[in-house]
Amino acid sequence: MIEQLIKYSTLKLSQQLPEYKRFLFEKIDFNSKLIGLIGSRGAGKTTLVLQYLKSLTQEKKLKSDEYMYVSCDHPLMASKTLFEIAEDFSAYGGKILIIDEIHKKENFCIDLKNIYDFFDIQLIFTGSSAISLEQCQSDLSRRALIYRLPVLSLREYIELHSDERLSAYTLEEILTNHLDISSKIISKIKPLKYYKEYIKSGAYPFVLEGNSSYHQRLVEIVNETLTFDLATIYRVPLANIASLNKLLEVICRSKPYEINYESISKHIGISKNTLKQYLVYLNEANLINTVGGISRGNSYIEKPSKIYLHNTNLFEILCSNKEIGTIRETFFASQTHYSHKLHYPKSGDFCIDEKYYVEIGGKNKGFEQIKDMNNSFVVKDDVEVGFKNSVPLWLFGFLY
């Protein structure tokens, strides 16, 4: 069987891959023995690990029989455990084993631990963003480097659609030096043009395959995440998948709001406790973002969260009524939450890292709601450049 898997692996790597590499490629420590890459369906996890393999073969650091890529949904994978496959591969002289969609194999945590302990091979695995690693922490925390691959940033989207290579900036750089940064970027591209494209169809790398099929592909990703990932990982009954779809639709057509568990549970036909659990699942699956509350300095309180779709592209397939304010806040949250902690303050739309307060609006938005708060900023849509504590919304798409 190992010969068949290596043949399949060689054919997989012979396929044409994009030349463009996601930002995370340069951040991964590929010298580590055990690496996990977690993220949404369609974010580019498989492409990234195959790009790594191809770079090794092109540099002649790896022969075709020294690596093996396998996907856990391949029929040949059904008859053996991951440990048995790794054992055969190691005995064959293999050096690098890549396991795609690892969440589809039972007992993968134990197998990963034992593969790490018993075989002298590098193992890289990918999995759904909803993958449950909690039960693995005691065994894998000392062994594995886990990386999370988010959807495309606006910066990456622009790079994919232009000849420009643009720098990413820290949050502090953007807040304190946004005028100079904006001017530098504007001298190369028209950011508002790309921003308006991005919010409709720019969050996933398969946008390179063409806009005509983009939203259909996105529908498939949402359906597969609900039907396969959540059903498999969290044992969500298939009969309740329709309730998850209804929940996403409710979030889509609503303004950002504090969760009213009673009204939502009645609307979609599930209990309040089940609703709370499903919101956790959808958040873990990168279909929504939940932003918790904070008040009284750094004292957290038990209050409902605000809910957003995970990225603005999801509005295009989940509902027809889209609030511009919700789109703006969703974009900000989707670009910011990867590297920063967001909370829902008493005044303003977001508190970032318990330090910065942000109010988001159109070009005429003022400081009334946050005028008495330190480290407060107005983030404005439809402007290319800001002034002092007014920052362009699109610029937060350059955080990674």
N, C-alpha and C positions, 0 to 999 in steps of 0.2 A: 504493500500500500504506500510505503514511503516514496517509492519511485514515482508513483502516480501523482502524489501530492507535489513533489518537486517539479514534475513536468507541468502541472497546473500552475505552480508558482512562477516558473520561467515564462510561461505564456502570459501570465498576468503582468509581469514586469516588462514584457516586450511591447505592451500597449503604449501609445503615445501619452505622455504626461505633460501637464502645463509647465512651462518654464518658470512661471511666477511662483514664488514660495511665500507662504503665509508668514507673518511676523514671528510666530512661535518657533519656526524652524531653527532660527539662530539662537533661541533661548534654551533649547533642549540640550541637556548634557548627554550626548550620545555615547559617552564613555561609561555610563552607568550600566550595570548588568541587567537591571529590571526597570523598565519604563512603562508607564501607563499613560495613554492619551484619551481623555474623556471629552465628549462634546455632543452637540446636536447632530442629528441626521442631516447630511448635506453640508456640514461645516468644512469638510475637507480633510478629515482624519486619515482616511485610506490613502488619499493622494499624497499627504505629507510623509507617511511612512514609506510609501513606494518611492518617493523622491529621494529619501535617505538611502534606500537600497540602490537605486540607480546611480547615485553619486559615488557609492563605493565600487560598483562594477565598472563605471567609467574611469575611475581613478586606478583601476586594476588592483584594488585592495581586497577584492572578494571575487571568488569564482562562482559560477552558477550552481554548483552542487554544495556550496557552503552556506547558502541562505535558503529559507523557505518561508513563503507567505501562505497562510491558510486562513480561510474565513469559516467561522463556526456554523454558517448556514450551508456549507458545502456538504453534499450527501456522504462523501467519504469520512466526514468527521463524526458521523452519528454512531459508528460502531466502536470507537475508542475514546478513552479519556484524554484530556490534554496531557496528563503526565505520561501516558503510554506513547502518545505521538512525539513528545519531546524526547523520551527515552530512545525511540527508534531513530529520530533525527540525530541525536548526539552520537549514537553508535555508528551512524552512517558517515560521521565526520563533519556534521553541520556546525556552524558557528553562530548564525543569527536566525532566530525564529520569530516571525511576526504573526500574531494571532489577532485577527480582525473580528469585531463584534463578539467579544468574549462573554458578554452577558447572556448569550444564547446557550452557553454550556453550564450545566449544573456543577456545583462544587468547584467553581473556578478558583475560589480563594485558596482552598487547600492545595489544589494542583499547582497554583503559582508559587506558593511557599515551598512545596516539595521540589519543583523544577529548579527554583533558585538554589536550594540547599544541596541538590544531588548532581546537577549537571553543569559542566563548564561551557555554557552557551549564553549569549545575550538574548533576552526575551523582551520583545516590545508588544504590548497589547493595546487594542483600542476598544472602547465601549461607549454605550449610550450615556448621555449626560445624566440620565435617570438611574444609572447603575448604582447599586447599593454596596458601598465599600465599608460601611460601618462595621460589619462583622469581620472584615478583613484587617481592620486597623491594628489589632494587637500583633498580627503576624506580618503584615506588609509595610507598616509604618517604618520599620527599621531596614527594609529591603528595597522598596520601590520608590522611584521618583514619579509622582503623579502630576500630569500637566492637564490643564483644561483649555480646550480650543473654542473660543467664542465665535459668533458669526462675524462676517466681515465688518471692519470699521469703515467709516466713510473714507478715511485716508486710503485704505487698501482698495476700496472700490474705485477711487479715482486713479490709482496706479494701474489697475487692471484695464482702465478705459482711456489711458493717455500714455504718452511717452515719458511722463515725469516721474521721478522718484522723490518722494516727499518724506520729511522727517516726522516722527511722532514726538509729542511733547508731554511733559508731566502736567498734572493738574495745577501745581503751583506756578509753573511757567505760563500756562494759559491765563490764569487769573491775574498774574502780576505783569505780564508782558504781552498781552493779547494784541495790542495795536501793532507792535513790530512784527509779531508772528503772522498776523492776518495780512499785513502789507507784503511780507515776503511770499506768502502763498499766492496772493492775488496777482502778483507779478508774473506767475507761471500759469495759473488756471483760473477759471470762473467757478468758484466754490458753490454758489447758489444754484447754478445749473446742475451740477453733479448731485447736490443735496436733494433737489426735487426729484431726480431720477432714483436716487438711492432709497428714499423713503417708500417708494412703490415697489421697486424690484432690484434691490442691490445688496441684501444682507447675506446672500449665499453665493459661493463661488460658481455654482452652475449657471449663474447669469451669463457667463461666457458662452454658453451653448445657445443663447438667443432668447429674446424677450417673449417670443410667441409661445413657447412652452414653459416659461418660467413659473407662472402661477399654477399651472396644472401639476408641475413637479412639486410645488410647495404644498398643494392639496394632498398629494401622495405622502409627503413627509409627515404632515400632521396626522393623517389617517394611520400610517404605519407606526408612528410614535404611540398613539393611543391604543391601537389594536394589538400591536406586538410588544413594544417595549414595556408599557405600563401593565398590560395584561400579564406579561411574563415575569417582570421584576417584582411588581407589587401585588400580583394575583388579583387584579381588578377583574371582576366578572365581565364577560363580553356583553351581557345584558345591560351593563351600566355604562358602556362606552357612549351610548347616545346621550346620557346625562353629562358626560364630560364635554361632548360637542356643544350641548346647550349652554354649559357654563362658559365655554370660550366665547360663544356668541353674545352672551350677556355682558361679559367684560368688554368685548369689542365695541358694542354700541352704546356703552355707558361712559359718562364723564368719570375721570378718576375720583374715587370715593372711598370712604371707609366702609368696610364690608358689613352689610346687614345680613348676617347668616340666616335669620329667620325668613326674610322675604326671598332670598335666593334659593334656599333649600325647598321652599314651597313651589317656587316657579319651575325648578328643574326636576322636582319629584324625588328628592333624596333627603335623608335625615340631616340635621345640622352637624352632627359628629362626622358623618360620612363626607359632607361637604368640606369640613375643615381638613380632613385627611386627603381628599382629592386635590385641594388647593396646594397642599405640600407636594403631591405627586407631580402636578402640572408645573410647579416651580422647579422641581428637580429635573424635569424633562425639558427645560428651557422652552416652554410654551407660554409661560407667564413670568412676570416679576412681581413679587410682593415686597412692599416697603413698609417696615414696621415703624411704630411710633416711638418718640423720645420726648421727654419733657423734664422740667425741674433740673436744669444743668445736665449732668451725665446720668441721671437716674431714669432707668427704663421703666415703663409702665405697661401693664397689660391692657392694651387697647387694640382694636382692629387695625389691619393694615390697609394701605391703598393697593389696588391691584392694577397691573398693566399687562398688556400682551408683551411677549418677550421682545419683539422687534416690530417696527412699523409695517413691514411687508405683510404681516399676518392680517392686517386690516383689509387688505385687498381680497382675501379669500373667505373671511369669516363674517363680514357684515357689509351692508351697503351704506349705513348711516355712520359717518366718521366725523367726530368732533375735532376741529383743528387744534384746540387746546390739548386734547388727549394725544394727538399725533406728536405734538411738540414734546410733551412730557415723556412719552414713550421713547422717542429718539434719545432724549437726554439720559434716561435711565438705562437704556440698552447700551449706550456707549460708555457710561460711567461705572456701572456696577461691576465690571470685570476686575478692576483694580482698586475699587473704593467701596466703602460702606455707605449706603444710603438709608436715611431715616426720614420719617414724616414729622416735621416740627409743627408747633402750634401756629407759627406765622411763616408764610412762604410755602414753596412747594417741596423743597428737599433740604435736608441737612446732610452735608458730605463729611464723613469721617469725624462727626461730632464737632466740627470746627467751622465749616463754611455754610452759609445759608443762601439759598438760591430761590428766586422767583422767576418763572418762565412766562413769556408772553410774546406779543407781536412787536413791531418796530416802535410803537408808541407806549409801550409798557413803562410805568413809573415805579418809584421806590416806596410808594405809600404803605404797602403791606409789610415791608421789612426795614423801614427807615430808621428804627430805633435799635437795630441789631448790629452788633460788631461782625466784621467779616461777611458782609452781605453783598450779594451781586444780583443784578437783573440780567437774565439771559434772553436775548432778543432774536426772534425769527425775522427773516426777510431783510437783514442788514449784512453787508459785507464786512464792515469794521465797526468796532465799538469805541467807547470813550470812558476812561476811568473805570468805574465799577459796572459799566454796561458792556457785556461780552456777547459776541455773535454766537448763536446757537450752533451753527454748523461746525464751529471750531472744536467743539467737544468730540467730534468725530475723528480727531487727531490724537487721541489719548493712547492708542495702540496701533 
